[in-house]
């Protein structure tokens, strides 16, 4: 009987240590301050829009291999230049957009908004940055939510970054 009691005590001790370790590991989980995470609005001021700069300035002093498109917050969307026939590309159906495009495009890299000029059907570029966007739904109407592919090419990089997501255009866009 004593042998059983010792094993039981050891098991309880291991269980208690596991619970304490989990509590410590998850203690910082409420501190995610990235845009788009649920936080109490009365505690957090509205996000300021990102600075609008040229591609050269946005990439200055940064290794382009470390960059990925960032989400555009509501403040960023309100600070965009006029993009005729605006469409938005999102990584997920319910997420914030990562690219606004139409007659020109805006992408956020390194925490800064970068305007790209239209260089062809679904292609935008400036300062060595090139973005290609294409619908993966060949039969979708222009104003519908469509599965899309975003390809980002950065200057001096051998590889391109590709993302599948969802695009919505002017008639169905809700900026909040």
Backbone as CSV, one residue per row, in Angstrom:
resi,resn,N_x,N_y,N_z,CA_x,CA_y,CA_z,C_x,C_y,C_z
1,UNK,0.821,-1.192,0.000,0.000,0.000,0.000,0.867,1.257,0.000
2,UNK,1.988,1.208,0.715,2.869,2.372,0.771,3.424,2.711,-0.607
3,UNK,3.756,1.668,-1.393,4.274,1.878,-2.747,3.254,2.639,-3.588
4,UNK,2.018,2.270,-3.486,0.960,2.934,-4.243,0.812,4.394,-3.816
5,UNK,0.874,4.664,-2.528,0.751,6.024,-2.025,1.889,6.905,-2.528
6,UNK,3.110,6.373,-2.599,4.242,7.152,-3.084,4.069,7.508,-4.558
7,UNK,3.625,6.525,-5.346,3.405,6.807,-6.767,2.290,7.830,-6.944
8,UNK,1.273,7.727,-6.143,0.160,8.653,-6.214,0.610,10.068,-5.861
9,UNK,1.434,10.201,-4.838,1.956,11.505,-4.448,2.841,12.078,-5.553
10,UNK,3.648,11.223,-6.149,4.531,11.653,-7.222,3.700,12.130,-8.423
11,UNK,2.635,11.403,-8.750,1.764,11.776,-9.866,1.091,13.117,-9.584
12,UNK,0.602,13.285,-8.352,-0.029,14.555,-7.990,0.972,15.702,-8.076
13,UNK,2.199,15.468,-7.649,3.245,16.492,-7.720,3.561,16.861,-9.161
14,UNK,3.638,15.862,-10.040,3.897,16.126,-11.458,2.732,16.886,-12.078
15,UNK,1.518,16.522,-11.700,0.326,17.202,-12.212,0.325,18.668,-11.764
16,UNK,0.637,18.919,-10.518,0.684,20.283,-10.005,1.765,21.090,-10.721
17,UNK,2.919,20.499,-10.969,4.005,21.179,-11.682,3.582,21.504,-13.113
18,UNK,2.862,20.596,-13.743,2.375,20.822,-15.102,1.383,21.983,-15.136
19,UNK,0.472,22.031,-14.182,-0.504,23.119,-14.117,0.201,24.458,-13.916
20,UNK,1.185,24.507,-13.034,1.929,25.747,-12.787,2.692,26.150,-14.048
21,UNK,3.319,25.199,-14.725,4.060,25.494,-15.949,3.135,26.039,-17.030
22,UNK,1.958,25.466,-17.197,0.995,25.966,-18.181,0.522,27.366,-17.836
23,UNK,0.272,27.626,-16.568,-0.158,28.963,-16.148,0.916,29.995,-16.465
24,UNK,2.172,29.643,-16.220,3.271,30.567,-16.495,3.427,30.764,-18.005
25,UNK,3.322,29.689,-18.772,3.492,29.764,-20.225,2.418,30.600,-20.894
26,UNK,1.205,30.578,-20.381,0.110,31.314,-21.011,-0.126,32.677,-20.383
27,UNK,0.674,33.063,-19.421,0.473,34.339,-18.727,0.584,35.532,-19.678
28,UNK,1.438,35.473,-20.669,1.613,36.589,-21.597,0.684,36.569,-22.782
29,UNK,-0.198,35.610,-22.884,-1.070,35.485,-24.049,-2.043,36.645,-24.198
30,UNK,-2.305,37.379,-23.158,-3.236,38.498,-23.258,-2.535,39.782,-23.673
31,UNK,-1.257,39.715,-23.969,-0.487,40.904,-24.295,-0.230,41.073,-25.788
32,UNK,-0.974,40.407,-26.653,-0.773,40.531,-28.089,-1.354,41.849,-28.555
33,UNK,-0.511,42.779,-28.946,-0.962,44.116,-29.312,-0.936,44.353,-30.816
34,UNK,-0.833,43.306,-31.622,-0.847,43.462,-33.068,-2.206,43.981,-33.518
35,UNK,-2.234,44.818,-34.568,-3.517,45.321,-35.051,-4.449,44.166,-35.413
36,UNK,-5.700,44.324,-35.071,-6.687,43.309,-35.402,-6.997,42.357,-34.278
37,UNK,-6.202,42.363,-33.225,-6.494,41.505,-32.093,-7.528,42.178,-31.205
38,UNK,-8.373,41.363,-30.591,-9.418,41.901,-29.730,-8.791,42.514,-28.488
39,UNK,-9.045,43.763,-28.286,-8.597,44.476,-27.097,-9.720,45.422,-26.693
40,UNK,-9.745,45.817,-25.468,-10.793,46.702,-24.995,-10.574,48.103,-25.563
41,UNK,-11.578,48.618,-26.286,-11.425,49.885,-26.981,-11.206,51.061,-26.047
42,UNK,-11.780,51.012,-24.840,-11.592,52.138,-23.938,-10.169,52.192,-23.366
43,UNK,-9.404,51.123,-23.513,-8.031,51.108,-23.018,-7.017,51.480,-24.089
44,UNK,-7.332,51.200,-25.336,-6.383,51.413,-26.425,-6.847,52.540,-27.331
45,UNK,-6.001,53.528,-27.543,-6.375,54.596,-28.472,-6.409,54.041,-29.895
46,UNK,-7.142,54.688,-30.784,-7.167,54.221,-32.173,-5.764,54.233,-32.764
47,UNK,-5.487,53.272,-33.596,-4.158,53.179,-34.224,-3.952,54.355,-35.174
48,UNK,-2.756,54.895,-35.171,-2.409,55.963,-36.111,-2.096,55.320,-37.458
49,UNK,-2.418,55.999,-38.556,-2.100,55.419,-39.865,-0.589,55.344,-40.070
50,UNK,-0.171,54.362,-40.831,1.245,54.209,-41.155,1.679,55.347,-42.076
51,UNK,2.949,55.682,-42.029,3.496,56.722,-42.904,3.485,56.233,-44.345
52,UNK,3.201,57.147,-45.252,3.192,56.839,-46.676,4.533,57.288,-47.254
53,UNK,5.359,56.329,-47.698,6.706,56.644,-48.182,6.977,55.927,-49.503
54,UNK,8.097,56.294,-50.130,8.496,55.625,-51.364,9.055,54.241,-51.036
55,UNK,9.119,53.407,-52.049,9.646,52.054,-51.865,11.081,52.089,-51.368
56,UNK,11.876,53.004,-51.897,13.283,53.090,-51.505,13.429,53.404,-50.016
57,UNK,12.625,54.342,-49.522,12.696,54.717,-48.108,12.210,53.575,-47.222
58,UNK,11.136,52.895,-47.642,10.586,51.790,-46.843,11.582,50.640,-46.711
59,UNK,12.400,50.419,-47.735,13.341,49.300,-47.728,14.726,49.682,-47.210
60,UNK,14.917,50.961,-46.934,16.221,51.452,-46.493,16.653,50.798,-45.176
61,UNK,17.826,50.185,-45.192,18.388,49.588,-43.986,17.724,48.300,-43.533
62,UNK,16.924,47.687,-44.391,16.209,46.465,-44.030,16.569,45.367,-45.019
63,UNK,16.762,44.168,-44.522,17.005,43.028,-45.392,15.666,42.619,-46.010
64,UNK,15.475,42.802,-47.326,14.187,42.485,-47.949,13.744,41.034,-47.760
65,UNK,14.689,40.137,-47.496,14.295,38.736,-47.312,13.484,38.539,-46.027
66,UNK,13.500,39.537,-45.137,12.759,39.441,-43.879,11.363,40.038,-43.966
67,UNK,11.027,40.671,-45.089,9.760,41.381,-45.202,8.638,40.512,-45.749
68,UNK,7.451,40.780,-45.231,6.215,40.182,-45.741,5.156,41.267,-45.711
69,UNK,4.122,41.160,-46.541,3.065,42.171,-46.504,2.402,42.191,-45.130
70,UNK,2.149,43.395,-44.641,1.486,43.561,-43.355,0.037,43.971,-43.593
71,UNK,-0.787,43.794,-42.570,-2.190,44.153,-42.727,-2.371,45.661,-42.707
72,UNK,-3.400,46.102,-43.409,-3.770,47.513,-43.433,-4.861,47.715,-42.391
73,UNK,-4.612,48.564,-41.410,-5.596,48.823,-40.360,-6.666,49.773,-40.899
74,UNK,-7.712,49.989,-40.106,-8.752,50.950,-40.507,-8.144,52.331,-40.714
75,UNK,-7.200,52.713,-39.858,-6.541,54.010,-40.001,-5.766,54.072,-41.318
76,UNK,-5.077,52.984,-41.671,-4.345,52.937,-42.944,-5.309,53.064,-44.119
77,UNK,-6.425,52.351,-44.061,-7.398,52.383,-45.156,-7.971,53.780,-45.345
78,UNK,-8.155,54.508,-44.255,-8.659,55.874,-44.348,-7.619,56.859,-44.846
79,UNK,-6.361,56.460,-44.887,-5.255,57.321,-45.280,-4.730,56.982,-46.679
80,UNK,-5.447,56.153,-47.417,-4.976,55.744,-48.740,-5.246,56.818,-49.780
81,UNK,-4.369,56.918,-50.763,-4.659,57.821,-51.881,-5.825,57.251,-52.685
82,UNK,-6.367,58.049,-53.570,-7.480,57.587,-54.391,-7.021,56.430,-55.281
83,UNK,-7.659,55.296,-55.092,-7.376,54.113,-55.908,-8.667,53.797,-56.636
84,UNK,-8.757,54.187,-57.891,-9.995,53.980,-58.637,-10.373,52.507,-58.722
85,UNK,-11.663,52.196,-58.548,-12.137,50.815,-58.631,-11.499,49.941,-57.581
86,UNK,-11.444,50.421,-56.360,-10.669,49.769,-55.303,-11.128,48.343,-54.989
87,UNK,-10.130,47.480,-54.877,-10.312,46.106,-54.423,-9.373,45.890,-53.243
88,UNK,-9.709,44.932,-52.393,-8.879,44.602,-51.244,-8.562,43.118,-51.249
89,UNK,-7.302,42.782,-51.025,-6.874,41.397,-50.886,-6.667,41.128,-49.408
90,UNK,-7.277,40.035,-48.915,-7.125,39.616,-47.516,-6.542,38.202,-47.495
91,UNK,-5.749,37.910,-46.469,-5.220,36.560,-46.322,-6.332,35.577,-45.966
92,UNK,-7.346,36.046,-45.225,-8.504,35.228,-44.860,-9.764,36.030,-45.135
93,UNK,-10.905,35.364,-45.178,-12.157,36.063,-45.469,-12.516,37.114,-44.435
94,UNK,-12.121,36.907,-43.197,-12.516,37.831,-42.136,-11.370,38.717,-41.646
95,UNK,-10.202,38.580,-42.225,-9.047,39.342,-41.761,-8.983,40.737,-42.357
96,UNK,-8.072,41.538,-41.825,-7.801,42.853,-42.380,-7.132,42.678,-43.745
97,UNK,-7.287,43.651,-44.650,-6.644,43.532,-45.968,-5.132,43.715,-45.885
98,UNK,-4.439,43.129,-46.852,-2.990,43.264,-46.940,-2.584,44.050,-48.191
99,UNK,-3.524,44.254,-49.109,-3.246,44.998,-50.340,-4.527,45.688,-50.774
100,UNK,-4.417,46.964,-51.122,-5.521,47.698,-51.749,-5.072,47.962,-53.178
101,UNK,-5.924,47.663,-54.139,-5.503,47.828,-55.530,-6.681,48.221,-56.420
102,UNK,-6.345,48.774,-57.562,-7.306,49.239,-58.565,-6.493,49.857,-59.689
103,UNK,-6.629,51.188,-59.893,-5.813,51.858,-60.902,-4.367,52.007,-60.432
104,UNK,-4.141,51.857,-59.128,-2.809,51.773,-58.523,-2.959,50.821,-57.331
105,UNK,-1.913,50.636,-56.563,-1.995,49.713,-55.429,-1.224,50.281,-54.243
106,UNK,-1.584,49.831,-53.051,-0.863,50.196,-51.826,-0.632,48.923,-51.027
107,UNK,0.626,48.717,-50.645,1.005,47.586,-49.813,1.746,48.146,-48.594
108,UNK,1.693,47.442,-47.486,2.386,47.886,-46.270,3.558,46.940,-46.012
109,UNK,4.756,47.505,-46.046,5.984,46.761,-45.767,6.792,47.546,-44.750
110,UNK,7.399,46.853,-43.808,8.240,47.497,-42.810,7.486,48.597,-42.064
111,UNK,6.176,48.401,-41.869,5.359,49.362,-41.129,5.038,50.634,-41.882
112,UNK,5.261,50.643,-43.207,5.035,51.849,-44.010,4.192,51.517,-45.237
113,UNK,3.347,52.467,-45.616,2.522,52.299,-46.813,3.329,52.682,-48.041
114,UNK,3.264,51.843,-49.070,4.010,52.077,-50.304,3.032,52.038,-51.468
115,UNK,2.996,53.108,-52.260,2.147,53.156,-53.454,2.878,52.507,-54.616
116,UNK,2.156,51.717,-55.363,2.708,51.050,-56.534,1.885,51.453,-57.756
117,UNK,2.545,51.673,-58.872,1.871,52.079,-60.096,1.469,50.853,-60.907
118,UNK,0.354,50.959,-61.597,-0.121,49.857,-62.437,0.860,49.657,-63.587
119,UNK,1.300,48.414,-63.781,2.266,48.095,-64.831,1.718,47.036,-65.783
120,UNK,0.448,46.778,-65.725,-0.189,45.773,-66.573,-1.394,45.204,-65.854
121,UNK,-2.049,44.266,-66.466,-3.241,43.655,-65.870,-2.875,42.899,-64.605
122,UNK,-3.311,43.398,-63.450,-3.047,42.752,-62.172,-1.614,42.859,-61.697
123,UNK,-0.833,43.780,-62.288,0.573,43.924,-61.901,0.859,45.376,-61.530
124,UNK,1.543,45.553,-60.390,1.861,46.882,-59.866,3.321,46.880,-59.442
125,UNK,4.023,48.004,-59.680,5.426,48.039,-59.287,5.924,49.459,-59.057
126,UNK,6.988,49.556,-58.278,7.678,50.809,-58.030,8.913,50.513,-57.186
127,UNK,10.026,51.151,-57.516,11.242,51.034,-56.720,11.748,49.612,-56.548
128,UNK,11.528,48.755,-57.534,11.992,47.372,-57.451,11.012,46.423,-56.788
129,UNK,9.939,46.945,-56.207,8.897,46.097,-55.619,7.862,45.815,-56.702
130,UNK,7.515,44.558,-56.878,6.483,44.197,-57.854,5.460,43.295,-57.184
131,UNK,4.190,43.634,-57.371,3.079,42.859,-56.837,2.224,42.413,-58.001
132,UNK,1.878,41.141,-58.000,0.951,40.598,-58.991,-0.228,40.013,-58.237
133,UNK,-1.420,40.332,-58.704,-2.633,39.806,-58.086,-3.477,39.193,-59.196
134,UNK,-3.984,38.002,-58.942,-4.845,37.371,-59.953,-5.914,36.548,-59.267
135,UNK,-7.063,36.506,-59.934,-8.180,35.732,-59.418,-7.950,34.260,-59.716
136,UNK,-8.298,33.405,-58.777,-8.216,31.966,-58.992,-9.577,31.397,-59.399
137,UNK,-10.617,32.245,-59.367,-11.973,31.857,-59.764,-12.243,32.435,-61.146
138,UNK,-12.106,31.637,-62.181,-12.250,32.135,-63.543,-13.678,32.556,-63.883
139,UNK,-14.668,32.011,-63.194,-16.055,32.336,-63.527,-16.702,33.345,-62.582
140,UNK,-15.943,33.956,-61.681,-16.508,34.895,-60.713,-16.747,36.261,-61.345
141,UNK,-17.835,36.908,-60.940,-18.125,38.266,-61.397,-17.165,39.228,-60.704
142,UNK,-16.848,40.375,-61.331,-15.866,41.306,-60.767,-16.188,41.799,-59.360
143,UNK,-17.442,41.974,-59.007,-17.789,42.528,-57.691,-17.953,41.450,-56.625
144,UNK,-17.731,40.190,-56.970,-17.881,39.107,-55.998,-16.605,38.897,-55.205
145,UNK,-16.751,38.220,-54.087,-15.610,37.782,-53.285,-14.972,36.623,-54.051
146,UNK,-13.690,36.741,-54.366,-13.034,35.702,-55.162,-11.758,35.207,-54.487
147,UNK,-11.465,33.955,-54.697,-10.176,33.412,-54.265,-9.115,34.034,-55.155
148,UNK,-8.044,34.506,-54.543,-7.014,35.219,-55.300,-5.624,34.784,-54.868
149,UNK,-4.676,35.125,-55.723,-3.271,34.862,-55.430,-2.514,36.177,-55.488
150,UNK,-1.734,36.448,-54.455,-0.885,37.632,-54.383,0.559,37.162,-54.443
151,UNK,1.326,37.729,-55.369,2.748,37.401,-55.484,3.532,38.695,-55.286
152,UNK,4.476,38.679,-54.357,5.299,39.845,-54.035,6.745,39.545,-54.384
153,UNK,7.336,40.420,-55.196,8.759,40.308,-55.538,9.464,41.542,-54.989
154,UNK,10.514,41.314,-54.228,11.264,42.406,-53.617,12.620,42.541,-54.297
155,UNK,13.168,43.741,-54.349,14.441,43.956,-55.049,15.587,43.150,-54.441
156,UNK,16.389,42.568,-55.321,17.564,41.829,-54.881,17.284,40.443,-54.336
157,UNK,16.054,39.988,-54.421,15.699,38.682,-53.873,15.499,37.672,-55.008
158,UNK,16.060,36.497,-54.840,15.935,35.444,-55.856,14.552,34.804,-55.840
159,UNK,13.903,34.841,-54.685,12.611,34.175,-54.548,11.497,35.197,-54.388
160,UNK,10.321,34.797,-54.813,9.136,35.637,-54.631,8.280,35.039,-53.524
161,UNK,7.434,35.858,-52.944,6.516,35.407,-51.902,5.127,35.278,-52.509
162,UNK,4.483,34.157,-52.294,3.139,33.942,-52.827,2.148,33.652,-51.718
163,UNK,0.959,34.215,-51.839,-0.083,34.044,-50.832,-1.417,33.794,-51.524
164,UNK,-2.190,32.877,-51.000,-3.563,32.692,-51.452,-4.461,33.353,-50.428
165,UNK,-5.513,33.994,-50.906,-6.435,34.682,-50.024,-7.722,34.990,-50.747
166,UNK,-8.361,36.080,-50.336,-9.670,36.466,-50.866,-9.628,37.932,-51.266
167,UNK,-10.169,38.238,-52.441,-10.288,39.626,-52.887,-11.747,40.028,-52.939
168,UNK,-12.009,41.265,-52.543,-13.334,41.856,-52.687,-13.135,43.196,-53.367
169,UNK,-14.097,43.562,-54.208,-13.990,44.825,-54.914,-15.100,45.778,-54.507
170,UNK,-14.961,47.010,-54.919,-15.773,48.157,-54.524,-17.200,47.844,-54.075
171,UNK,-17.944,47.070,-54.827,-19.348,46.858,-54.495,-19.546,46.071,-53.214
172,UNK,-18.564,45.249,-52.806,-18.734,44.419,-51.626,-17.795,44.760,-50.487
173,UNK,-16.986,45.812,-50.646,-16.003,46.167,-49.632,-16.686,46.911,-48.485
174,UNK,-16.401,46.467,-47.262,-16.884,47.163,-46.075,-15.693,47.477,-45.189
175,UNK,-15.303,48.724,-45.124,-14.112,49.105,-44.364,-14.347,49.228,-42.880
176,UNK,-15.580,49.294,-42.448,-15.831,49.417,-41.007,-15.707,50.808,-40.619
